Amino acid sequence: MPEGDTIFRTARTMHRVLAGRTIVAVESTMPSLARAPGIGVLEGRTIDRVAAQGKHLLIYFSGDFVLRSHMRMHGSWHLYRTGDRWKRPRGSMRIVLRTAEVEAVAFDTPDAELVRTRDLARLIPLKHLGPDLLSGDFDADEATRRVVAIPDRDIADALLDQQSAAGIGNVIKSEVLFMLGIHPRARVGTLSPPIVRQLLDEARRVLQISVAEGGVERRTTGRVQPDARLYVYGRADRPCRRCGTLIQFAKQGRDARSTYWCPRCQPERAMGHP
């Protein structure tokens, strides 16, 4: 699943390319976009801006409309010169927004809806989102409060809860837990609020590095080489960069999300289980 930094960069690129352009044609295979008001109302309207909110991508149009989409596990937005060959098969297309010069195509995007801008804040997927780690007004105290409010869950699951803090995914979760030496199955209630706050601050720092202009996508080690940017994520059965112990991997939580950790640097005695 794309994390908050990926959606942020996608929104930034789409805004640069599309803002101010007029929609000349639209297509969609999604039943949710056939219902009133229907995606056809976007023809003839101008794209005002594209923004990210947590893991949601928002495209604002003239006339008080906004298209919200969520990529889930496999979705993505592509930009092409109008008429150019797509890099993905047409069967994967879910939405096309076509201007005279450029078209934006959403592939394998399972979740999208078109609403009036004034109704956006009332949408269920958005109204319960926690503070956005990439927002300029990120409220770390509120995010910390939301995480520690459910003490009996594993910290790895808590960090992924978008109602606590929006933007963290499997990569950032695994990396910041390693960086602070916390086992992914440690109970939230065994961690002090300052430690939870430190995890969120570190996650925000990593996300901000990832979205910096000209920056290198998602790195925690400080190294820029593609195979050296991360400490643990994607490195199961390879030696820990700090101690040499083999990195462990497991599917964790109700949604079986991927988690990586070092059993020596993140010892089970810190898990907080009975």
Secondary structure as GFF3:
##gff-version 3
##sequence-region A 1 274
A	DSSP	alpha_helix	4	18	.	.	.	ID=ss1
A	DSSP	beta_strand	25	28	.	.	.	ID=ss2
A	DSSP	three_ten_helix	31	33	.	.	.	ID=ss3
A	DSSP	three_ten_helix	39	42	.	.	.	ID=ss4
A	DSSP	beta_strand	47	53	.	.	.	ID=ss5
A	DSSP	beta_strand	56	61	.	.	.	ID=ss6
A	DSSP	beta_strand	65	70	.	.	.	ID=ss7
A	DSSP	beta_strand	76	81	.	.	.	ID=ss8
A	DSSP	three_ten_helix	90	92	.	.	.	ID=ss9
A	DSSP	beta_strand	93	98	.	.	.	ID=ss10
A	DSSP	beta_strand	102	107	.	.	.	ID=ss11
A	DSSP	beta_strand	111	116	.	.	.	ID=ss12
A	DSSP	three_ten_helix	117	122	.	.	.	ID=ss13
A	DSSP	alpha_helix	124	127	.	.	.	ID=ss14
A	DSSP	alpha_helix	140	148	.	.	.	ID=ss15
A	DSSP	alpha_helix	155	160	.	.	.	ID=ss16
A	DSSP	alpha_helix	170	179	.	.	.	ID=ss17
A	DSSP	three_ten_helix	188	190	.	.	.	ID=ss18
A	DSSP	alpha_helix	193	211	.	.	.	ID=ss19
A	DSSP	beta_strand	248	252	.	.	.	ID=ss20
A	DSSP	beta_strand	257	261	.	.	.	ID=ss21
A	DSSP	three_ten_helix	268	270	.	.	.	ID=ss22
###
